[in-house]
Amino acid sequence: MKKKVLIIEDNDDIRESTAEILSLADYETFTASNGKIGVELAIKHHPHLILCDIMMPELDGYGVLYLLHKNPQTASIPFIFITAKSERADMRKGMEMGADDYLTKPFDDIELLNAIEGRLKKSKTSGNFNGTDIDTQSLFTELIKKGKSRVLANKQLIYVEEDEPNHVYYLKKGQVKTYKRFKDGRELSSALYQAGDFFGYESLFTERTYEDNAATLADCELILIPKSAFTDYLYQHQPLSAAFIRLLSGSVRDKENQMLQLAYFSVRKRVADALIQVAEKFSTIENDSATIKISRDDLAAMVGTASETVSRMLADFKEEKLIEKSGNAIKITAVSKLKNIKQ
């Protein structure tokens, strides 16, 4: 069976020549001209490896890596960044986010093939079980079938801090947030989840009570997978265990980055990053714009500041023509400029 490689690159010449080289080397290739299409193809085809440029329209390479690592069905796919020499200083960020390797443009045929073959060899052990190729997607499907469906309306609690974890949750439809609530009533969001995501598994791995709360941000359909079924299935299937370990590592990195941002980033920068995060997670970025729906309080919980402060920042962004507001809907009119706001 041919190995599948997804190439995400906005430069037509580089994308087409890379695909041609890999096709001649007997790889099956899929190509995407921007990050948004790339994420969709990764979920659809589940390639054995992904090559991804950093600077792209719609969704950059960091956003692609972030979204794929949030999805357990794609979290374990080896990921190689393609970077220009001028971007090499940014590679530390990519490696910290979980990228496996990087290629510096321009690269020749041998460099390309060696990087791919080397990374596939390293992932072979975690990608196989008892020496046989495993369809990880089918393992996730079987795991989900072990759960029971539950429908919740918007703004409903799913679990609360210090509850005993009895289930792993799969979000079939809707949006969910996890957050910490402090004694003075303030909230600090820890993660956002969309359809196709698992959550609530960290406490099962650590065998401790929940350390945060989970609530719906929209009408949701959840699949509740019993703790015993989840742990038994992981013990039986190595590729699935590897995917959840990768997912858990990404969650730890996200929390570390959140703490660093709270300590060192300005409120202006944190509000801008929160808007981008919501857009990448819950919306579609087209022509450098996206429309999101989020309450002022939920946005403040993501930023770690007061709702009034968020309102002032949004007013500033509106005056600078970076966003437009209509009720809870926020239209980001200049995604690239928001991303480039300084610390």
C-alpha positions as CSV (number, residue, x, y, z in Angstrom):
1,M,0.0,0.0,0.0
2,K,1.3,3.4,-1.0
3,K,2.2,5.9,1.8
4,K,0.0,9.0,1.7
5,V,1.6,12.5,2.0
6,L,-0.3,15.7,2.3
7,I,1.5,18.8,0.9
8,I,0.2,22.2,2.2
9,E,1.9,25.0,0.4
10,D,0.6,28.3,-1.1
11,N,3.4,28.6,-3.7
12,D,2.1,26.7,-6.8
13,D,5.5,25.8,-8.2
14,I,6.8,24.4,-4.9
15,R,3.6,22.5,-4.2
16,E,3.4,21.0,-7.7
17,S,7.1,20.1,-8.0
18,T,7.1,18.5,-4.5
19,A,4.0,16.4,-5.4
20,E,5.7,15.3,-8.7
21,I,8.8,14.2,-6.9
22,L,6.9,12.2,-4.3
23,S,4.7,10.6,-7.0
24,L,7.8,9.4,-8.8
25,A,9.0,8.0,-5.5
26,D,5.7,6.0,-5.3
27,Y,3.9,8.1,-2.7
28,E,0.3,9.0,-3.0
29,T,0.0,12.7,-2.7
30,F,-2.7,15.2,-1.8
31,T,-2.2,18.9,-2.2
32,A,-3.7,22.1,-0.6
33,S,-3.1,25.7,-1.5
34,N,-3.9,27.0,2.0
35,G,-4.1,25.8,5.6
36,K,-7.9,25.6,5.7
37,I,-8.0,23.2,2.8
38,G,-5.1,21.3,4.3
39,V,-6.9,20.7,7.6
40,E,-9.9,19.4,5.7
41,L,-7.9,17.0,3.6
42,A,-5.9,15.8,6.6
43,I,-9.2,14.8,8.4
44,K,-10.6,13.3,5.2
45,H,-7.6,11.3,4.0
46,H,-5.6,10.7,7.2
47,P,-2.2,10.8,5.5
48,H,0.9,9.1,6.8
49,L,2.8,12.4,6.8
50,I,2.1,16.1,6.3
51,L,4.4,18.7,4.7
52,C,3.3,22.2,5.6
53,D,4.5,25.7,4.8
54,I,4.5,28.3,7.7
55,M,3.4,31.6,6.0
56,M,0.1,31.0,4.2
57,P,-3.2,32.8,3.6
58,E,-6.4,31.7,5.2
59,L,-4.7,29.7,8.0
60,D,-0.9,29.7,8.6
61,G,1.2,26.6,9.4
62,Y,1.0,27.1,13.1
63,G,-2.8,27.2,12.9
64,V,-2.8,24.0,10.9
65,L,-0.6,22.2,13.5
66,Y,-2.7,23.5,16.4
67,L,-5.9,22.3,14.9
68,L,-4.6,18.9,13.8
69,H,-3.1,18.3,17.3
70,K,-6.4,19.2,18.9
71,N,-8.1,16.4,16.9
72,P,-7.2,12.9,18.1
73,Q,-7.8,11.5,14.7
74,T,-4.9,13.5,13.2
75,A,-2.8,14.3,16.3
76,S,-0.3,11.5,15.7
77,I,0.4,12.2,12.0
78,P,4.1,13.1,11.6
79,F,4.3,16.8,10.7
80,I,7.2,18.5,8.8
81,F,7.3,22.3,8.4
82,I,8.6,23.8,5.2
83,T,10.3,27.1,6.0
84,A,12.2,29.8,4.2
85,K,15.6,30.7,5.5
86,S,14.2,34.0,6.8
87,E,11.7,32.1,8.9
88,R,14.2,29.7,10.6
89,A,14.1,31.8,13.8
90,D,10.4,30.9,14.0
91,M,11.1,27.1,13.9
92,R,11.6,27.0,17.6
93,K,7.9,27.9,18.0
94,G,6.9,25.2,15.6
95,M,9.0,22.5,17.3
96,E,7.6,23.6,20.7
97,M,4.1,23.2,19.3
98,G,4.9,19.6,18.4
99,A,6.3,19.6,14.8
100,D,8.5,16.6,14.1
101,D,11.0,18.2,11.7
102,Y,11.5,21.0,9.2
103,L,12.9,21.5,5.7
104,T,14.5,24.8,4.6
105,K,13.6,26.1,1.2
106,P,15.1,25.7,-1.3
107,F,15.6,21.9,-0.8
108,D,16.6,19.3,-3.4
109,D,15.0,15.9,-4.1
110,I,17.3,13.9,-1.8
111,E,16.7,16.2,1.2
112,L,13.0,15.9,0.7
113,L,12.9,12.1,0.4
114,N,15.4,11.6,3.2
115,A,13.3,13.8,5.6
116,I,10.1,11.9,4.7
117,E,11.6,8.4,4.8
118,G,13.4,9.2,8.1
119,R,10.3,10.5,9.8
120,L,8.1,7.6,8.6
121,K,10.6,5.1,9.9
122,K,10.6,6.8,13.3
123,S,6.8,6.7,13.4
124,K,6.5,3.1,12.2
125,T,6.5,1.6,15.7
126,S,3.7,3.9,17.0
127,G,1.8,3.6,13.8
128,N,1.6,-0.2,13.7
129,F,0.2,-2.9,16.1
130,N,1.5,-6.4,16.1
131,G,3.4,-5.7,12.9
132,T,0.2,-4.9,10.9
133,D,-0.9,-1.5,9.5
134,I,-3.8,-0.2,11.5
135,D,-6.6,2.1,10.3
136,T,-6.5,4.6,13.2
137,Q,-9.7,6.2,11.9
138,S,-11.6,2.9,12.3
139,L,-10.2,2.5,15.9
140,F,-11.7,5.9,16.8
141,T,-15.0,5.0,15.2
142,E,-15.2,1.8,17.2
143,L,-14.3,3.7,20.4
144,I,-17.0,6.2,19.8
145,K,-19.6,3.4,19.3
146,K,-18.9,2.3,22.9
147,G,-20.5,5.5,24.2
148,K,-24.0,6.8,24.6
149,S,-25.4,10.0,23.1
150,R,-26.5,13.0,25.2
151,V,-27.9,16.3,23.9
152,L,-27.3,19.5,25.8
153,A,-28.5,23.0,25.2
154,N,-26.3,26.1,25.1
155,K,-24.7,27.2,28.4
156,Q,-25.2,23.9,30.2
157,L,-22.6,22.3,32.5
158,I,-21.1,19.0,31.5
159,Y,-18.9,18.4,34.5
160,V,-17.5,20.5,37.3
161,E,-14.2,20.8,39.1
162,E,-13.5,18.0,41.7
163,D,-16.1,15.7,40.0
164,E,-14.9,12.1,39.7
165,P,-14.2,11.3,36.0
166,N,-16.4,8.5,34.8
167,H,-16.4,9.2,31.1
168,V,-14.4,10.5,28.2
169,Y,-16.4,12.9,26.0
170,Y,-16.6,13.0,22.3
171,L,-18.2,16.1,20.8
172,K,-20.3,15.1,17.8
173,K,-21.9,18.5,17.3
174,G,-21.5,21.9,18.8
175,Q,-18.9,23.9,20.8
176,V,-17.6,23.3,24.3
177,K,-15.2,25.3,26.6
178,T,-13.3,24.1,29.7
179,Y,-12.4,26.7,32.3
180,K,-11.3,27.4,35.9
181,R,-13.6,29.3,38.3
182,F,-12.0,31.3,41.1
183,K,-13.5,32.1,44.5
184,D,-14.2,35.7,43.4
185,G,-16.3,34.5,40.5
186,R,-13.7,35.1,37.8
187,E,-13.3,32.5,35.0
188,L,-10.2,31.5,33.0
189,S,-10.8,29.4,29.9
190,S,-8.4,26.5,29.5
191,A,-9.5,25.1,26.1
192,L,-12.1,25.2,23.3
193,Y,-13.5,22.1,21.6
194,Q,-15.4,21.7,18.3
195,A,-17.2,18.8,16.6
196,G,-14.8,15.8,16.2
197,D,-12.8,16.6,19.5
198,F,-12.4,14.4,22.5
199,F,-12.1,16.0,26.0
200,G,-12.1,15.1,29.7
201,Y,-9.5,12.4,29.2
202,E,-6.7,14.2,31.2
203,S,-8.2,13.3,34.6
204,L,-8.5,9.6,33.6
205,F,-4.8,9.5,32.7
206,T,-3.8,11.1,36.0
207,E,-6.5,9.3,38.0
208,R,-7.5,12.5,39.7
209,T,-10.7,14.5,40.0
210,Y,-11.4,17.1,37.3
211,E,-9.3,20.2,37.7
212,D,-11.6,22.4,35.6
213,N,-15.2,22.8,34.5
214,A,-16.7,22.0,31.1
215,A,-19.8,23.8,29.6
216,T,-21.5,24.1,26.2
217,L,-21.0,27.2,24.1
218,A,-23.8,26.1,21.7
219,D,-26.4,23.3,21.4
220,C,-24.4,20.1,21.6
221,E,-24.5,16.4,21.0
222,L,-22.0,14.5,23.1
223,I,-20.9,10.9,23.2
224,L,-20.2,9.7,26.7
225,I,-17.7,6.8,26.7
226,P,-17.4,4.9,30.0
227,K,-14.1,5.1,31.8
228,S,-13.7,1.3,31.8
229,A,-14.4,1.0,28.0
230,F,-12.0,3.8,27.2
231,T,-9.1,2.4,29.3
232,D,-9.6,-1.2,28.1
233,Y,-9.7,-0.1,24.4
234,L,-6.5,1.9,24.8
235,Y,-4.6,-1.0,26.4
236,Q,-5.7,-3.2,23.4
237,H,-4.7,-0.8,20.6
238,Q,-1.3,0.8,20.6
239,P,-2.0,3.3,17.8
240,L,-4.9,4.7,19.7
241,S,-2.8,5.1,22.9
242,A,-0.1,6.9,20.9
243,A,-2.7,9.3,19.5
244,F,-4.1,10.2,22.9
245,I,-0.6,10.5,24.4
246,R,0.2,13.0,21.6
247,L,-3.1,14.8,22.3
248,L,-2.2,15.0,26.0
249,S,1.2,16.4,25.3
250,G,-0.4,19.1,23.1
251,S,-2.8,20.0,25.9
252,V,0.1,20.4,28.3
253,R,2.0,22.6,25.9
254,D,-1.2,24.7,25.3
255,K,-1.5,25.3,29.1
256,E,2.2,26.3,29.4
257,N,1.8,28.7,26.5
258,Q,-1.3,30.2,28.1
259,M,0.6,30.9,31.3
260,L,3.4,32.5,29.5
261,Q,1.0,34.7,27.6
262,L,-0.7,35.8,30.8
263,A,2.7,36.7,32.3
264,Y,4.3,38.4,29.4
265,F,1.8,39.5,26.7
266,S,-0.2,42.8,26.8
267,V,-4.0,42.6,27.2
268,R,-4.2,44.0,23.6
269,K,-2.1,41.1,22.3
270,R,-4.1,38.5,24.3
271,V,-7.4,39.8,23.0
272,A,-6.2,39.7,19.5
273,D,-4.9,36.1,19.9
274,A,-8.1,35.0,21.5
275,L,-10.1,36.4,18.5
276,I,-7.8,34.5,16.1
277,Q,-8.1,31.3,18.2
278,V,-11.9,31.4,18.1
279,A,-11.9,32.1,14.4
280,E,-9.5,29.2,13.6
281,K,-11.5,26.9,15.9
282,F,-15.1,27.7,15.1
283,S,-15.2,29.7,11.9
284,T,-13.9,29.9,8.4
285,I,-11.2,32.4,7.4
286,E,-11.7,33.6,3.9
287,N,-10.1,36.6,2.2
288,D,-8.4,37.6,5.5
289,S,-11.7,37.9,7.3
290,A,-13.9,35.7,9.5
291,T,-17.1,36.1,11.6
292,I,-17.3,34.6,15.1
293,K,-20.0,34.5,17.8
294,I,-18.7,34.7,21.4
295,S,-20.0,36.6,24.4
296,R,-17.9,39.3,26.0
297,D,-17.7,37.3,29.2
298,D,-16.4,34.2,27.4
299,L,-13.9,36.2,25.6
300,A,-12.7,37.8,28.9
301,A,-12.3,34.3,30.3
302,M,-10.1,33.4,27.4
303,V,-8.0,36.5,27.9
304,G,-7.8,36.4,31.7
305,T,-9.1,39.9,32.3
306,A,-12.2,41.8,33.1
307,S,-15.1,42.0,30.7
308,E,-14.9,45.9,30.7
309,T,-11.2,45.7,29.6
310,V,-12.2,43.4,26.7
311,S,-14.9,45.8,25.7
312,R,-12.3,48.7,25.5
313,M,-10.0,46.5,23.4
314,L,-12.8,45.6,21.0
315,A,-13.7,49.3,20.7
316,D,-10.1,50.1,19.9
317,F,-10.0,47.3,17.2
318,K,-13.2,48.6,15.7
319,E,-11.8,52.1,15.5
320,E,-8.7,50.7,13.8
321,K,-11.0,48.9,11.3
322,L,-9.7,45.5,12.4
323,I,-13.2,44.2,13.4
324,E,-16.8,45.0,13.0
325,K,-19.4,44.3,15.8
326,S,-23.1,43.3,15.7
327,G,-24.4,42.0,19.0
328,N,-22.4,38.9,19.9
329,A,-21.1,38.5,16.4
330,I,-17.7,39.9,15.6
331,K,-16.4,40.1,12.1
332,I,-12.7,40.1,11.9
333,T,-11.9,42.2,8.8
334,A,-8.1,41.9,9.0
335,V,-6.9,38.5,10.3
336,S,-3.3,39.1,9.3
337,K,-3.1,42.4,11.1
338,L,-4.6,41.0,14.3
339,K,-2.0,38.1,14.1
340,N,0.8,40.7,13.8
341,I,-0.1,42.8,16.8
342,K,3.0,43.1,19.0
343,Q,3.3,41.8,22.5
